[in-house]
């Protein structure tokens, strides 16, 4: 069975949402058990939701832009550029 890159991207997104949601839930319970006001609780939750929405939008933007389609490509591009730099330095007598 072959796992597609789309599946990996979605699994990463769901794991991220689960971790952030768990952190929000744990901090919320701790906040309420400490006896703080509901007003402060709502400010904290709204802040977390806004931050989570921003990260989610960045993830969706990266996915739509195609950053997850060729994960191995940048590695090979970097190696090719390094080889070209080494060849140019050898020709110049600096290597």
C-alpha positions as CSV (number, residue, x, y, z in Angstrom):
1,X,0.0,0.0,0.0
2,X,1.4,3.4,-1.0
3,X,0.7,6.4,1.1
4,X,0.3,9.5,-0.9
5,X,1.8,12.9,0.0
6,X,-1.7,14.3,0.4
7,X,-2.4,11.6,3.1
8,X,0.8,12.5,4.9
9,X,0.0,16.2,4.7
10,X,-3.5,15.6,6.1
11,X,-2.2,13.4,8.9
12,X,0.3,16.1,9.8
13,X,-2.5,18.6,9.9
14,X,-4.7,16.4,12.1
15,X,-1.8,15.6,14.5
16,X,-1.0,19.3,14.8
17,X,-4.6,20.2,15.5
18,X,-4.9,17.4,18.1
19,X,-1.7,18.5,19.9
20,X,-2.8,22.2,19.9
21,X,-6.3,21.3,21.0
22,X,-5.0,19.1,23.8
23,X,-2.8,21.9,25.0
24,X,-5.7,24.3,25.0
25,X,-7.9,21.8,26.9
26,X,-5.3,21.1,29.5
27,X,-4.5,24.8,30.1
28,X,-8.2,25.6,30.2
29,X,-8.9,23.0,32.9
30,X,-5.9,24.2,34.9
31,X,-7.1,27.8,34.5
32,X,-10.6,27.1,35.7
33,X,-9.4,24.9,38.6
34,X,-7.2,27.7,39.8
35,X,-10.3,29.8,40.2
36,X,-9.7,32.5,37.7
37,X,-12.6,34.5,36.1
38,X,-14.4,33.4,33.0
39,X,-13.4,36.7,31.3
40,X,-9.7,35.8,31.4
41,X,-10.5,32.3,30.2
42,X,-12.4,33.5,27.2
43,X,-9.5,35.9,26.3
44,X,-7.1,33.0,26.5
45,X,-9.3,30.6,24.4
46,X,-9.9,33.3,21.7
47,X,-6.2,34.0,21.5
48,X,-5.4,30.3,21.0
49,X,-8.1,30.0,18.4
50,X,-6.8,33.0,16.4
51,X,-3.2,31.5,16.6
52,X,-4.4,28.1,15.5
53,X,-6.4,29.6,12.6
54,X,-3.2,31.4,11.5
55,X,-1.2,28.2,11.5
56,X,-4.0,26.4,9.7
57,X,-4.1,29.0,7.0
58,X,-0.3,28.8,6.6
59,X,-0.5,25.1,6.2
60,X,-3.4,25.2,3.7
61,X,-1.5,27.9,1.7
62,X,1.6,25.8,1.6
63,X,-0.4,22.8,0.5
64,X,-2.2,24.7,-2.2
65,X,1.0,26.3,-3.4
66,X,2.4,22.8,-3.9
67,X,5.2,22.7,-1.2
68,X,4.3,19.1,-0.3
69,X,4.4,17.7,-3.8
70,X,8.1,17.3,-4.3
71,X,9.7,17.0,-0.8
72,X,12.9,15.4,-2.1
73,X,13.6,18.0,-4.9
74,X,15.2,20.8,-2.9
75,X,17.7,18.4,-1.5
76,X,19.0,17.4,-4.9
77,X,18.9,21.0,-6.1
78,X,21.1,22.0,-3.2
79,X,23.6,19.2,-4.0
80,X,23.7,20.2,-7.7
81,X,24.3,23.9,-6.8
82,X,27.1,22.8,-4.4
83,X,28.8,20.8,-7.2
84,X,28.6,23.8,-9.5
85,X,30.2,26.0,-6.9
86,X,33.0,23.5,-6.3
87,X,33.7,23.3,-10.0
88,X,33.8,27.1,-10.4
89,X,36.2,27.4,-7.4
90,X,38.4,24.7,-8.9
91,X,38.6,26.6,-12.2
92,X,39.4,29.8,-10.3
93,X,42.2,27.9,-8.4
94,X,40.6,28.5,-5.0
95,X,39.7,25.0,-4.1
